[in-house]
Amino acid sequence: MIGDLHTVVGRIKALLDAEGCWYESFEHEPVRTSEEAAATRPGYALHQGAKAIILRVKRSKRDKFFVMLVLPADRRFDAKAVKDYFKARDIRFASEAEVATLTGGIQPGGVPPFGNLFDLAVFATPQLFAVERIVFNAGDRRYSLAMRSADYRELAQPEVFSFV
């Protein structure tokens, strides 16, 4: 195991161990995109990737907040569906600095789909649960975890709505 991985990697593994969840892990070269990550995970296809995106939602000048969207790695989110769901005036990707602040230093591309670890509300699209197993970067661009999608749903407790 690489000794200098982000501490969130250990937190996620400890959570999965404590809950008795099946998982497997992959150490690999640093990746940033879903396509790069998929190439490092033997036995898993791009559509099984769980892509975590942090968005800033703006309803008004004073009403702004961050959320995490989780979707299959081969899909893109529908901005109109997301704006409509949150009754937002505007949405945008969190900046690299905002991601680092919100997650304790995790780089974009390494953000795990467990927004609850960062006090972020998590929203998943139903398509994420159409596969038995999902795989994701677990807090570091060099480390991935695969787990059952049903276990992920139980642990992360995302609000589910269609946004792809």
Accessible surface in RSA format (square Angstrom, percent):
REM  Atomic radii and reference values for relative SASA: ProtOr
REM  Chains: A
REM  Algorithm: Lee & Richards
REM  Probe-radius: 1.40
REM  Slices: 20
REM RES _ NUM      All-atoms   Total-Side   Main-Chain    Non-polar    All polar
REM                ABS   REL    ABS   REL    ABS   REL    ABS   REL    ABS   REL
RES MET A   1   138.45  71.7  69.67  46.1  68.78 163.8  63.93  54.4  74.52  98.7
RES ILE A   2    59.08  33.6  50.24  37.4   8.84  21.3  56.96  41.0   2.12   5.8
RES GLY A   3    82.68 102.0   0.00   N/A  82.68 102.0  40.94 112.3  41.74  93.5
RES ASP A   4   103.36  72.4  79.79  79.4  23.56  55.7  47.39 111.5  55.97  55.8
RES LEU A   5    22.05  12.3   5.01   3.6  17.04  42.8   5.01   3.5  17.04  45.9
RES HIS A   6    41.75  22.8  30.19  21.0  11.56  29.6  36.36  37.5   5.39   6.3
RES THR A   7   107.01  76.1  95.45  96.8  11.56  27.5  85.32 114.6  21.69  32.8
RES VAL A   8     2.81   1.9   2.81   2.5   0.00   0.0   2.81   2.4   0.00   0.0
RES VAL A   9     1.04   0.7   1.04   0.9   0.00   0.0   1.04   0.9   0.00   0.0
RES GLY A  10    40.12  49.5   0.00   N/A  40.12  49.5  33.65  92.3   6.47  14.5
RES ARG A  11   115.35  48.4 106.36  54.2   8.99  21.4  46.35  63.3  69.00  41.8
RES ILE A  12     0.00   0.0   0.00   0.0   0.00   0.0   0.00   0.0   0.00   0.0
RES LYS A  13    49.97  24.4  49.97  30.7   0.00   0.0  17.12  15.4  32.85  35.0
RES ALA A  14    59.49  54.7  49.71  76.7   9.78  22.2  55.45  78.1   4.03  10.7
RES LEU A  15    49.68  27.7  44.26  31.7   5.42  13.6  49.09  34.5   0.59   1.6
RES LEU A  16     0.00   0.0   0.00   0.0   0.00   0.0   0.00   0.0   0.00   0.0
RES ASP A  17    89.23  62.5  67.61  67.3  21.62  51.1  29.93  70.4  59.30  59.1
RES ALA A  18    87.01  80.0  42.79  66.0  44.22 100.6  56.06  78.9  30.95  82.0
RES GLU A  19    99.39  57.1  70.88  53.6  28.51  67.9   8.35  16.2  91.04  74.3
RES GLY A  20    68.19  84.1   0.00   N/A  68.19  84.1  35.51  97.4  32.69  73.2
RES CYS A  21    19.08  14.4   6.51   7.3  12.57  29.5   2.85   7.2  16.23  17.5
RES TRP A  22    75.02  30.1  64.23  31.1  10.78  25.3  50.28  26.8  24.74  40.1
RES TYR A  23    51.70  24.1  31.90  18.1  19.80  51.5  19.51  14.7  32.19  39.7
RES GLU A  24    63.57  36.5  58.51  44.3   5.05  12.0  21.69  42.0  41.88  34.2
RES SER A  25    52.24  44.1  28.34  37.8  23.89  55.0   0.28   0.6  51.95  72.8
RES PHE A  26    26.38  13.2  21.23  13.1   5.15  13.4  26.38  16.0   0.00   0.0
RES GLU A  27    85.16  48.9  54.12  40.9  31.03  73.9  24.06  46.5  61.10  49.9
RES HIS A  28    24.66  13.5   6.79   4.7  17.87  45.7  20.11  20.7   4.55   5.3
RES GLU A  29   137.06  78.7 133.04 100.7   4.02   9.6  60.04 116.1  77.02  62.9
RES PRO A  30    81.72  59.6  60.83  55.5  20.89  75.9  61.14  50.5  20.58 127.9
RES VAL A  31     8.77   5.8   6.59   6.0   2.18   5.3   8.77   7.6   0.00   0.0
RES ARG A  32   123.23  51.7 110.03  56.1  13.20  31.4  41.34  56.5  81.89  49.6
RES THR A  33    61.89  44.0  54.60  55.4   7.30  17.4  58.73  78.9   3.16   4.8
RES SER A  34    23.46  19.8  13.01  17.4  10.45  24.1   8.28  17.6  15.18  21.3
RES GLU A  35   107.91  62.0  98.67  74.6   9.24  22.0  58.00 112.2  49.91  40.7
RES GLU A  36    84.89  48.7  77.57  58.7   7.32  17.4  37.94  73.4  46.95  38.3
RES ALA A  37     4.04   3.7   4.04   6.2   0.00   0.0   4.04   5.7   0.00   0.0
RES ALA A  38    23.17  21.3  13.97  21.6   9.20  20.9  15.64  22.0   7.52  19.9
RES ALA A  39    93.10  85.6  48.57  75.0  44.53 101.3  61.06  86.0  32.04  84.9
RES THR A  40    37.52  26.7  20.46  20.7  17.06  40.7  28.74  38.6   8.79  13.3
RES ARG A  41    13.85   5.8  10.56   5.4   3.29   7.8   0.98   1.3  12.87   7.8
RES PRO A  42   100.50  73.2  80.32  73.2  20.18  73.3  92.66  76.5   7.84  48.7
RES GLY A  43    80.99  99.9   0.00   N/A  80.99  99.9  42.99 118.0  37.99  85.1
RES TYR A  44    26.60  12.4   9.37   5.3  17.22  44.8  11.03   8.3  15.57  19.2
RES ALA A  45    46.08  42.4  35.24  54.4  10.84  24.7  43.24  60.9   2.84   7.5
RES LEU A  46    53.01  29.5  46.77  33.5   6.23  15.7  47.35  33.3   5.66  15.2
RES HIS A  47    87.23  47.7  82.37  57.3   4.86  12.4  52.34  53.9  34.89  40.6
RES GLN A  48    30.99  17.3  30.60  22.4   0.38   0.9   2.52   5.4  28.47  21.6
RES GLY A  49     2.53   3.1   0.00   N/A   2.53   3.1   2.50   6.9   0.03   0.1
RES ALA A  50     7.64   7.0   0.00   0.0   7.64  17.4   0.31   0.4   7.32  19.4
RES LYS A  51    54.26  26.5  47.22  29.0   7.04  16.8  31.89  28.7  22.37  23.8
RES ALA A  52    20.17  18.5   0.00   0.0  20.17  45.9   0.00   0.0  20.17  53.4
RES ILE A  53    22.19  12.6  18.89  14.1   3.30   7.9  22.19  16.0   0.00   0.0
RES ILE A  54     8.61   4.9   1.13   0.8   7.48  18.0   1.13   0.8   7.48  20.3
RES LEU A  55     0.88   0.5   0.88   0.6   0.00   0.0   0.88   0.6   0.00   0.0
RES ARG A  56    37.43  15.7  37.18  19.0   0.25   0.6   5.35   7.3  32.08  19.4
RES VAL A  57     0.00   0.0   0.00   0.0   0.00   0.0   0.00   0.0   0.00   0.0
RES LYS A  58    47.72  23.3  47.72  29.3   0.00   0.0   1.25   1.1  46.47  49.5
RES ARG A  59    99.79  41.9  86.34  44.0  13.44  32.0  21.10  28.8  78.69  47.7
RES SER A  60    39.42  33.3  39.42  52.6   0.00   0.0  30.15  64.2   9.27  13.0
RES LYS A  61   166.48  81.2 157.23  96.5   9.25  22.0 100.31  90.3  66.17  70.5
RES ARG A  62   232.53  97.6 198.94 101.4  33.58  80.0  76.60 104.7 155.93  94.5
RES ASP A  63    54.94  38.5  49.98  49.7   4.97  11.7  21.62  50.9  33.33  33.2
RES LYS A  64    93.37  45.5  66.88  41.0  26.49  63.1  22.24  20.0  71.13  75.8
RES PHE A  65    57.08  28.6  51.42  31.8   5.66  14.7  57.08  34.6   0.00   0.0
RES PHE A  66    51.39  25.7  39.53  24.5  11.87  30.9  39.53  24.0  11.87  34.0
RES VAL A  67     2.10   1.4   2.10   1.9   0.00   0.0   2.10   1.8   0.00   0.0
RES MET A  68     0.00   0.0   0.00   0.0   0.00   0.0   0.00   0.0   0.00   0.0
RES LEU A  69     0.00   0.0   0.00   0.0   0.00   0.0   0.00   0.0   0.00   0.0
RES VAL A  70     0.00   0.0   0.00   0.0   0.00   0.0   0.00   0.0   0.00   0.0
RES LEU A  71     0.00   0.0   0.00   0.0   0.00   0.0   0.00   0.0   0.00   0.0
RES PRO A  72     6.78   4.9   6.78   6.2   0.00   0.0   6.78   5.6   0.00   0.0
RES ALA A  73     6.90   6.3   3.87   6.0   3.03   6.9   3.87   5.4   3.03   8.0
RES ASP A  74    70.49  49.4  39.80  39.6  30.68  72.6  16.92  39.8  53.56  53.4
RES ARG A  75    92.34  38.8  88.44  45.1   3.89   9.3  20.38  27.8  71.96  43.6
RES ARG A  76   210.12  88.2 194.94  99.4  15.18  36.1  71.71  98.0 138.41  83.9
RES PHE A  77    36.23  18.1  19.66  12.2  16.57  43.1  19.66  11.9  16.57  47.4
RES ASP A  78    65.17  45.7  57.35  57.1   7.83  18.5  18.75  44.1  46.42  46.3
RES ALA A  79    48.78  44.9  44.79  69.1   3.99   9.1  44.79  63.1   3.99  10.6
RES LYS A  80   140.77  68.7 135.36  83.1   5.41  12.9 110.47  99.4  30.30  32.3
RES ALA A  81    27.67  25.4  18.06  27.9   9.61  21.9  24.66  34.7   3.01   8.0
RES VAL A  82     0.00   0.0   0.00   0.0   0.00   0.0   0.00   0.0   0.00   0.0
RES LYS A  83    70.78  34.5  69.91  42.9   0.87   2.1  26.04  23.4  44.74  47.7
RES ASP A  84    80.88  56.7  65.65  65.3  15.23  36.0  31.49  74.1  49.39  49.3
RES TYR A  85    79.37  37.1  56.05  31.9  23.32  60.7  56.14  42.2  23.23  28.6
RES PHE A  86     9.07   4.5   8.08   5.0   0.99   2.6   9.01   5.5   0.06   0.2
RES LYS A  87   168.00  82.0 144.88  88.9  23.11  55.0 111.89 100.7  56.11  59.8
RES ALA A  88    14.60  13.4   0.00   0.0  14.60  33.2   0.83   1.2  13.77  36.5
RES ARG A  89   151.56  63.6 130.00  66.3  21.56  51.3  59.33  81.1  92.23  55.9
RES ASP A  90    57.98  40.6  57.92  57.6   0.07   0.2  13.75  32.4  44.23  44.1
RES ILE A  91    22.72  12.9   9.18   6.8  13.54  32.6   9.46   6.8  13.26  36.0
RES ARG A  92    85.71  36.0  78.90  40.2   6.82  16.2  55.03  75.2  30.68  18.6
RES PHE A  93   124.66  62.4 116.28  72.0   8.37  21.8 116.28  70.5   8.37  24.0
RES ALA A  94    13.07  12.0   0.05   0.1  13.03  29.6   0.05   0.1  13.03  34.5
RES SER A  95    52.22  44.1  41.21  55.0  11.01  25.4  48.01 102.2   4.21   5.9
RES GLU A  96    96.00  55.1  87.93  66.5   8.07  19.2  35.61  68.9  60.39  49.3
RES ALA A  97    73.30  67.4  61.95  95.6  11.35  25.8  69.99  98.6   3.31   8.8
RES GLU A  98    46.20  26.5  42.99  32.5   3.21   7.6  25.61  49.5  20.59  16.8
RES VAL A  99     8.77   5.8   8.77   7.9   0.00   0.0   8.77   7.6   0.00   0.0
RES ALA A 100    37.91  34.9  34.82  53.7   3.08   7.0  35.19  49.6   2.72   7.2
RES THR A 101   115.39  82.1  87.91  89.1  27.48  65.5  70.67  94.9  44.72  67.6
RES LEU A 102    49.97  27.8  34.99  25.0  14.98  37.7  38.66  27.2  11.30  30.4
RES THR A 103     3.62   2.6   0.00   0.0   3.62   8.6   1.14   1.5   2.48   3.8
RES GLY A 104    59.58  73.5   0.00   N/A  59.58  73.5  39.71 109.0  19.87  44.5
RES GLY A 105    43.53  53.7   0.00   N/A  43.53  53.7  23.31  64.0  20.22  45.3
RES ILE A 106     2.25   1.3   0.33   0.2   1.92   4.6   2.16   1.6   0.09   0.2
RES GLN A 107    94.84  53.0  90.11  65.9   4.73  11.3  24.35  51.8  70.49  53.5
RES PRO A 108    24.11  17.6  21.90  20.0   2.21   8.0  24.11  19.9   0.00   0.0
RES GLY A 109    28.68  35.4   0.00   N/A  28.68  35.4  13.89  38.1  14.79  33.1
RES GLY A 110     0.34   0.4   0.00   N/A   0.34   0.4   0.34   0.9   0.00   0.0
RES VAL A 111    15.60  10.3   6.36   5.8   9.24  22.3   6.36   5.5   9.24  25.1
RES PRO A 112     0.00   0.0   0.00   0.0   0.00   0.0   0.00   0.0   0.00   0.0
RES PRO A 113     0.06   0.0   0.06   0.1   0.00   0.0   0.06   0.0   0.00   0.0
RES PHE A 114     0.00   0.0   0.00   0.0   0.00   0.0   0.00   0.0   0.00   0.0
RES GLY A 115     0.00   0.0   0.00   N/A   0.00   0.0   0.00   0.0   0.00   0.0
RES ASN A 116    65.76  45.3  44.90  43.4  20.85  50.2  30.35  73.0  35.41  34.2
RES LEU A 117    38.54  21.5  22.31  16.0  16.23  40.8  24.36  17.1  14.18  38.1
RES PHE A 118    23.38  11.7   6.43   4.0  16.95  44.1  13.60   8.2   9.78  28.0
RES ASP A 119   143.96 100.8 108.93 108.4  35.02  82.8  38.57  90.8 105.39 105.1
RES LEU A 120    11.72   6.5   5.68   4.1   6.04  15.2   7.63   5.4   4.08  11.0
RES ALA A 121    55.19  50.7  37.71  58.2  17.48  39.8  48.74  68.6   6.45  17.1
RES VAL A 122    10.46   6.9   2.30   2.1   8.16  19.7   2.30   2.0   8.16  22.1
RES PHE A 123    16.08   8.0  16.08  10.0   0.00   0.0  16.08   9.7   0.00   0.0
RES ALA A 124     0.00   0.0   0.00   0.0   0.00   0.0   0.00   0.0   0.00   0.0
RES THR A 125     0.00   0.0   0.00   0.0   0.00   0.0   0.00   0.0   0.00   0.0
RES PRO A 126    61.83  45.1  53.41  48.7   8.42  30.6  54.85  45.3   6.98  43.4
RES GLN A 127    59.45  33.2  51.48  37.6   7.97  19.0  28.24  60.1  31.21  23.7
RES LEU A 128     2.01   1.1   1.21   0.9   0.79   2.0   2.01   1.4   0.00   0.0
RES PHE A 129    38.29  19.2  15.22   9.4  23.07  60.0  15.96   9.7  22.33  63.9
RES ALA A 130    87.93  80.8  44.61  68.8  43.32  98.5  57.36  80.8  30.57  81.0
RES VAL A 131    28.15  18.5  21.80  19.7   6.35  15.3  27.28  23.7   0.87   2.4
RES GLU A 132   121.70  69.9 103.48  78.3  18.22  43.4  49.48  95.7  72.22  59.0
RES ARG A 133    78.91  33.1  78.40  40.0   0.52   1.2  11.23  15.3  67.68  41.0
RES ILE A 134     0.12   0.1   0.12   0.1   0.00   0.0   0.12   0.1   0.00   0.0
RES VAL A 135     1.72   1.1   1.64   1.5   0.08   0.2   1.64   1.4   0.08   0.2
RES PHE A 136     2.54   1.3   0.77   0.5   1.77   4.6   2.54   1.5   0.00   0.0
RES ASN A 137    12.51   8.6   8.42   8.1   4.09   9.9   4.00   9.6   8.51   8.2
RES ALA A 138     0.00   0.0   0.00   0.0   0.00   0.0   0.00   0.0   0.00   0.0
RES GLY A 139     1.68   2.1   0.00   N/A   1.68   2.1   0.00   0.0   1.68   3.8
RES ASP A 140    16.75  11.7  12.13  12.1   4.61  10.9   5.81  13.7  10.94  10.9
RES ARG A 141    42.63  17.9  40.37  20.6   2.26   5.4   6.93   9.5  35.70  21.6
RES ARG A 142    53.06  22.3  53.06  27.0   0.00   0.0  19.54  26.7  33.53  20.3
RES TYR A 143     1.72   0.8   1.72   1.0   0.00   0.0   1.08   0.8   0.64   0.8
RES SER A 144     0.00   0.0   0.00   0.0   0.00   0.0   0.00   0.0   0.00   0.0
RES LEU A 145     0.00   0.0   0.00   0.0   0.00   0.0   0.00   0.0   0.00   0.0
RES ALA A 146     0.00   0.0   0.00   0.0   0.00   0.0   0.00   0.0   0.00   0.0
RES MET A 147     0.00   0.0   0.00   0.0   0.00   0.0   0.00   0.0   0.00   0.0
RES ARG A 148    85.71  36.0  85.71  43.7   0.00   0.0  23.95  32.7  61.76  37.4
RES SER A 149     6.63   5.6   6.63   8.8   0.00   0.0   0.00   0.0   6.63   9.3
RES ALA A 150    72.16  66.4  61.12  94.3  11.04  25.1  66.52  93.7   5.64  14.9
RES ASP A 151    33.34  23.4  32.70  32.5   0.64   1.5   0.76   1.8  32.58  32.5
RES TYR A 152     0.00   0.0   0.00   0.0   0.00   0.0   0.00   0.0   0.00   0.0
RES ARG A 153   108.78  45.7 106.31  54.2   2.47   5.9  30.96  42.3  77.83  47.2
RES GLU A 154   126.74  72.8 113.79  86.1  12.95  30.8  41.53  80.3  85.20  69.6
RES LEU A 155    29.04  16.2  13.84   9.9  15.20  38.2  16.22  11.4  12.83  34.5
RES ALA A 156     5.12   4.7   0.00   0.0   5.12  11.6   0.00   0.0   5.12  13.6
RES GLN A 157   143.35  80.2 117.85  86.1  25.51  60.7  32.55  69.3 110.80  84.0
RES PRO A 158    13.63   9.9   0.18   0.2  13.45  48.9   0.18   0.2  13.45  83.6
RES GLU A 159    92.36  53.0  83.61  63.3   8.75  20.8  37.09  71.7  55.27  45.1
RES VAL A 160    46.66  30.7  18.78  17.0  27.89  67.2  18.78  16.3  27.89  75.6
RES PHE A 161    25.75  12.9  18.71  11.6   7.04  18.3  25.75  15.6   0.00   0.0
RES SER A 162    66.02  55.8  49.13  65.6  16.89  38.9  34.06  72.5  31.97  44.8
RES PHE A 163     0.75   0.4   0.00   0.0   0.75   1.9   0.75   0.5   0.00   0.0
RES VAL A 164    40.09  26.4   0.55   0.5  39.54  95.3  14.36  12.5  25.73  69.8
END  Absolute sums over single chains surface
CHAIN  1 A     8047.2       6125.3       1922.0       4117.9       3929.4
END  Absolute sums over all chains
TOTAL          8047.2       6125.3       1922.0       4117.9       3929.4
